Amino acid sequence: MNNQPKLKGERFTISIPKPIMKLKGFISLLLLISFVIVGISGIVLQRFTVSNVKPAPVWIKMHNLSGYIMIGLVILHFILNHKLFIEELKQLFGKSSK
């Protein structure tokens, strides 16, 4: 099967092995969970700040830990999807693929 992406108005297709696809899906799910935790804890912490009430340390720890986990997952997500990202940038800026 041809692993070259089809571009220029066609659907972008590329063959990805099933284990890699499962890993990408798992990382995306973890990113979503981390995003939700960071979002909710950020809103809670912001509410505490506005009301001049000191937040429970567990909220701060949860927010910080989730943020660090999200940073690591974003880096891993980018590493696994860098070829697709480069192709998307080429399309965005009008440069054709080989």
Rosetta silent file (secondary structure, phi, psi, omega in degrees, C-alpha in Angstrom):
SEQUENCE: MNNQPKLKGERFTISIPKPIMKLKGFISLLLLISFVIVGISGIVLQRFTVSNVKPAPVWIKMHNLSGYIMIGLVILHFILNHKLFIEELKQLFGKSSK
SCORE:     score description
SCORE:     0.000 S_00000001
   1 L     0.000  140.115 -178.407    0.000    0.000    0.000 S_00000001
   2 L   -74.833  122.319 -179.006    1.241    3.470   -0.873 S_00000001
   3 L   -92.820    5.207  178.292    2.142    5.427    2.280 S_00000001
   4 L   -77.558  132.250  179.282    2.413    8.748    0.464 S_00000001
   5 L   -67.451  144.965  174.487   -0.253   11.222    1.520 S_00000001
   6 L   -95.567  125.963 -178.902   -2.734   12.357   -1.111 S_00000001
   7 L  -128.063 -165.511  179.633   -3.091   16.102   -1.135 S_00000001
   8 L    62.636   64.189  174.827   -4.346   18.927   -3.373 S_00000001
   9 L    87.481  -15.050  177.835   -8.072   18.733   -2.827 S_00000001
  10 L   -88.720  165.289  174.695   -8.182   15.004   -2.195 S_00000001
  11 L   -67.741  140.656  177.742   -8.766   13.431    1.186 S_00000001
  12 L   -77.966  118.399  179.558   -5.579   13.057    3.181 S_00000001
  13 L  -128.319  142.256  177.237   -4.914    9.340    3.583 S_00000001
  14 L  -153.541  144.548 -179.534   -2.024    7.523    5.150 S_00000001
  15 L   -86.927  124.734  179.587   -1.587    3.968    6.370 S_00000001
  16 L  -123.789  127.377  177.999   -1.012    3.713   10.137 S_00000001
  17 L   -57.990  144.752 -175.670   -0.346    0.374   11.877 S_00000001
  18 H   -56.539  -43.533  179.073   -3.144   -0.651   14.272 S_00000001
  19 H   -61.247  -37.337  178.463   -0.953   -0.634   17.461 S_00000001
  20 H   -67.936  -40.038  178.813    0.195    2.919   16.675 S_00000001
  21 H   -63.337  -40.315  177.331   -3.389    3.976   16.007 S_00000001
  22 H   -64.465  -41.614  177.891   -4.459    2.533   19.375 S_00000001
  23 H   -61.148  -44.628  178.470   -1.595    4.371   21.099 S_00000001
  24 H   -61.530  -41.324  178.183   -2.639    7.636   19.425 S_00000001
  25 H   -64.636  -40.200  178.972   -6.229    7.087   20.517 S_00000001
  26 H   -64.828  -43.625  178.992   -5.142    6.361   24.093 S_00000001
  27 H   -64.753  -40.634  177.645   -2.986    9.494   24.214 S_00000001
  28 H   -62.194  -40.509  177.940   -5.853   11.568   22.807 S_00000001
  29 H   -64.278  -44.499  177.537   -8.173   10.190   25.494 S_00000001
  30 H   -62.653  -37.930  176.848   -5.639   11.008   28.232 S_00000001
  31 H   -62.666  -41.781  178.999   -5.258   14.510   26.787 S_00000001
  32 H   -62.784  -45.979  179.631   -9.021   15.000   26.921 S_00000001
  33 H   -61.634  -45.213  179.077   -9.180   13.816   30.548 S_00000001
  34 H   -62.736  -41.273  178.466   -6.255   16.054   31.507 S_00000001
  35 H   -60.074  -44.670 -179.772   -7.854   19.008   29.702 S_00000001
  36 H   -63.804  -44.449  179.942  -11.113   18.535   31.612 S_00000001
  37 H   -63.502  -45.829  179.427   -9.300   18.283   34.966 S_00000001
  38 H   -63.178  -41.238  179.771   -7.165   21.362   34.258 S_00000001
  39 H   -63.717  -49.637 -178.970  -10.231   23.270   33.073 S_00000001
  40 H   -65.116  -47.166 -179.010  -12.422   22.414   36.044 S_00000001
  41 H   -66.255  -33.289  176.252   -9.675   22.930   38.621 S_00000001
  42 H   -64.343  -41.699  177.320   -8.714   26.209   36.955 S_00000001
  43 H   -65.082  -43.965  178.926  -12.281   27.470   37.212 S_00000001
  44 H   -61.007  -46.740 -179.476  -12.498   26.365   40.860 S_00000001
  45 H   -64.135  -37.129  178.470   -9.185   28.055   41.693 S_00000001
  46 H   -65.674  -39.053  177.999  -10.257   31.223   39.893 S_00000001
  47 H   -63.992  -40.405  177.108  -13.503   31.295   41.903 S_00000001
  48 H   -62.517  -42.644 -178.686  -11.531   30.982   45.136 S_00000001
  49 H   -62.881  -43.530 -179.360   -9.264   33.836   44.043 S_00000001
  50 H   -64.408  -39.047 -177.116  -12.207   36.095   43.201 S_00000001
  51 L   -88.660    7.270  179.429  -13.918   35.420   46.534 S_00000001
  52 L    56.076   32.833  176.111  -10.659   35.906   48.521 S_00000001
  53 L  -107.605  135.603  179.908  -10.958   32.424   50.011 S_00000001
  54 L   -73.851  124.455 -179.015   -7.848   30.276   50.230 S_00000001
  55 L   -72.371  154.423  176.306   -8.343   27.153   48.072 S_00000001
  56 L   -64.279  138.933 -179.038   -7.764   23.673   49.454 S_00000001
  57 H   -55.798  -27.983 -178.718   -4.224   22.477   48.631 S_00000001
  58 H   -63.289  -34.928  178.382   -5.675   19.436   46.841 S_00000001
  59 H   -66.237  -41.345  179.799   -7.123   21.715   44.116 S_00000001
  60 H   -66.529  -45.466  179.207   -3.767   23.370   43.547 S_00000001
  61 H   -62.407  -43.349 -179.843   -1.917   20.029   43.473 S_00000001
  62 H   -63.287  -42.922 -179.443   -4.505   18.507   41.122 S_00000001
  63 H   -64.436  -47.249 -178.919   -4.349   21.512   38.805 S_00000001
  64 H   -65.072  -46.331 -179.487   -0.544   21.593   38.714 S_00000001
  65 H   -62.816  -44.121  178.549   -0.113   17.838   38.273 S_00000001
  66 H   -62.612  -37.055  177.823   -2.737   17.699   35.511 S_00000001
  67 H   -63.849  -44.870  178.449   -1.029   20.598   33.783 S_00000001
  68 H   -65.095  -40.059  177.295    2.354   18.863   33.818 S_00000001
  69 H   -62.738  -41.927  179.907    0.787   15.630   32.579 S_00000001
  70 H   -62.674  -40.684  178.388   -0.927   17.556   29.797 S_00000001
  71 H   -59.448  -46.999  178.804    2.382   19.129   28.731 S_00000001
  72 H   -62.054  -41.900  179.756    4.001   15.687   28.486 S_00000001
  73 H   -67.750  -36.636  177.458    1.059   14.249   26.575 S_00000001
  74 H   -64.386  -42.694  178.129    1.027   17.168   24.123 S_00000001
  75 H   -62.109  -46.120  178.496    4.731   16.624   23.423 S_00000001
  76 H   -63.014  -41.586  178.504    4.150   12.879   22.917 S_00000001
  77 H   -60.888  -42.799  178.694    1.104   13.613   20.744 S_00000001
  78 H   -65.387  -41.475  179.280    3.180   15.963   18.587 S_00000001
  79 H   -60.140  -44.390 -178.061    5.996   13.404   18.237 S_00000001
  80 H   -72.478  -22.042 -174.920    3.537   10.737   17.074 S_00000001
  81 L  -118.524   18.939 -174.290    1.733   13.107   14.689 S_00000001
  82 H   -64.212  -34.398  179.678    4.550   15.325   13.410 S_00000001
  83 H   -65.925  -43.200  177.369    4.302   14.084    9.805 S_00000001
  84 H   -63.384  -41.840  179.580    0.605   14.860    9.657 S_00000001
  85 H   -60.953  -43.201  179.399    1.238   18.265   11.249 S_00000001
  86 H   -63.481  -42.766  177.664    3.886   19.095    8.637 S_00000001
  87 H   -63.290  -38.734  178.105    1.530   18.096    5.815 S_00000001
  88 H   -64.664  -40.172  177.790   -1.227   20.241    7.340 S_00000001
  89 H   -65.221  -38.969  177.163    1.141   23.219    7.509 S_00000001
  90 H   -61.086  -42.493  177.821    2.112   22.678    3.874 S_00000001
  91 H   -66.177  -41.553 -179.073   -1.551   22.735    2.926 S_00000001
  92 H   -61.897  -41.222 -176.855   -2.195   25.782    5.081 S_00000001
  93 L  -100.097   10.073  171.883    0.617   27.773    3.523 S_00000001
  94 L    77.085   18.405  177.467    0.141   26.451   -0.017 S_00000001
  95 L   -95.237  134.021 -177.109    3.283   24.363   -0.351 S_00000001
  96 L   -84.532  154.802  176.483    2.812   21.072   -2.163 S_00000001
  97 L   -83.296  159.651  178.196    3.996   17.696   -0.952 S_00000001
  98 L   -62.700    0.000    0.000    6.500   15.623   -2.942 S_00000001
